[in-house]
Amino acid sequence: MHDDITPELHKKHRDRMKEKFLREGFDAFTDYEILELVLYYAIPQGDVNPIAHMLLDKFLTPSAVFNASVDELCEVRGIKRHSAVLIKMIPSLAQYYASLSAREKKYIHTSQDAGQFVCSMIGCEKREVFAVICLDTQRRVLAFEILDEGTVSQANVHPRKVVACALKHNASAVILAHNHPSSGAYASENDRILTAQLCNILEGMDIEVIDHIISVSTEKFVSMADSGLMPN
């Protein structure tokens, strides 16, 4: 009899959790309950509460769970590759949603605007990326594109990619951007050389380079324009 009742009890619990989310959002949930709710959609039956607790026991924080690799996640009993891929999708989906929201009628008029925009896009990246924000004459965001991954330098950020991006979106101006996921809030010599090279090329095409933003986290950034490091 117990085996017959248990699945129905689990189903009712899942239904209550989903309704609670719809009424109150994640503010009403504990960390493990949020993970539990996510796991419902990868593990369609059974009690996933112990698995949610094991994930937090292993990785300590929800952000560490979402940033863990698929192989690391699969080390937790009950987590298969299907579940691990779903967990890995969550930060990317959140970032994608943020990028869509940020682009909707977004204007960049100050370095603070630019820094906040860049931090929202690449501030949580664990790898170093180089990106470009394309703007129209009114400084409205036309596009944001990540063009390269890896160490940002003159050698591997190809100017033709930046030019192609600006031309594709008919940009009147651009803001260069990259992140320092594991180093400090400063512009390196490579950053300065690359910026000067790109300014020379783009401004020769009548495309203004307004700034080069270096994101250190989701909140902290350096503006090369504010730091007096943009070429004259």
C-alpha positions, -999 to 999 in steps of 0.1 A, spaced: 0 0 0 28 24 9 44 20 -26 10 28 -42 5 60 -21 41 74 -24 40 84 -61 7 103 -55 21 121 -25 52 131 -45 30 144 -73 9 165 -49 41 179 -33 54 189 -67 21 205 -76 21 225 -44 57 237 -50 48 248 -86 18 267 -74 38 283 -46 63 295 -72 36 310 -94 21 328 -63 52 340 -46 83 335 -68 117 323 -56 117 348 -27 95 323 -8 119 293 -15 150 281 3 181 273 -18 175 236 -18 138 241 -27 148 261 -58 171 232 -69 143 208 -61 119 227 -84 145 227 -112 151 190 -109 113 183 -113 118 190 -150 147 166 -154 135 138 -131 98 135 -138 90 111 -109 100 105 -73 114 125 -44 142 148 -56 145 166 -22 175 144 -11 193 151 -44 189 189 -39 204 186 -5 233 165 -18 240 191 -44 242 218 -18 263 196 5 288 190 -22 290 225 -38 279 246 -7 261 274 -26 235 274 -54 258 295 -77 285 269 -73 260 242 -83 250 261 -114 287 268 -123 298 232 -118 308 211 -148 285 183 -161 310 157 -149 311 172 -114 273 173 -112 271 137 -123 292 127 -93 262 134 -71 240 103 -66 208 107 -86 221 132 -111 224 119 -146 237 137 -177 202 149 -186 197 166 -152 232 180 -153 227 196 -187 194 212 -174 213 227 -144 240 240 -167 214 257 -188 201 279 -160 228 306 -159 229 307 -197 192 312 -199 193 339 -172 221 357 -191 202 354 -224 171 368 -208 191 397 -193 206 404 -227 172 406 -243 159 429 -216 190 451 -217 188 455 -255 151 466 -255 152 504 -261 185 506 -242 206 537 -246 241 542 -234 250 578 -227 276 575 -199 305 552 -189 283 541 -160 256 530 -184 282 512 -205 298 495 -174 265 483 -160 255 470 -194 287 451 -199 287 437 -164 252 424 -169 263 406 -201 297 391 -193 304 399 -156 296 363 -146 317 347 -174 343 323 -161 364 325 -193 378 356 -208 357 370 -237 359 400 -260 327 417 -271 314 447 -290 284 469 -283 271 485 -315 253 519 -312 233 542 -335 237 580 -337 214 583 -307 235 559 -287 208 533 -287 221 497 -285 218 479 -318 236 448 -309 259 431 -284 281 403 -297 309 382 -282 335 379 -309 364 360 -292 371 338 -263 404 333 -245 432 357 -236 423 391 -250 453 405 -270 462 421 -302 472 387 -315 438 369 -312 411 396 -314 409 400 -351 401 436 -362 381 422 -392 356 406 -368 350 439 -350 347 458 -383 323 431 -397 302 433 -366 300 471 -368 292 471 -405 266 443 -401 246 464 -376 252 497 -394 268 511 -362 277 548 -359 297 540 -328 310 511 -308 320 503 -272 347 476 -268 344 452 -239 361 423 -223 363 407 -188 390 399 -163 375 368 -146 406 361 -125 427 393 -125 423 428 -112 404 459 -122 430 475 -145 438 479 -182 468 458 -192 494 468 -218 478 444 -242 444 461 -236 459 495 -245 476 482 -276 445 464 -288 423 495 -281 446 518 -300 447 494 -330 409 491 -331 404 528 -327 427 536 -356 409 511 -379 373 519 -369 377 557 -368 392 556 -402 358 541 -413 340 569 -395 329 546 -367 336 562 -333 351 541 -305 335 555 -274 351 534 -246 366 501 -237 350 486 -207 367 459 -186 343 439 -164 357 423 -133 324 410 -118 287 415 -123 290 449 -106 327 461 -109 342 475 -140 369 498 -154 362 524 -181 393 531 -202 377 564 -212 373 575 -176 408 564 -168 422 586 -196 435 555 -215 416 559 -248 437 571 -277 433 608 -286 
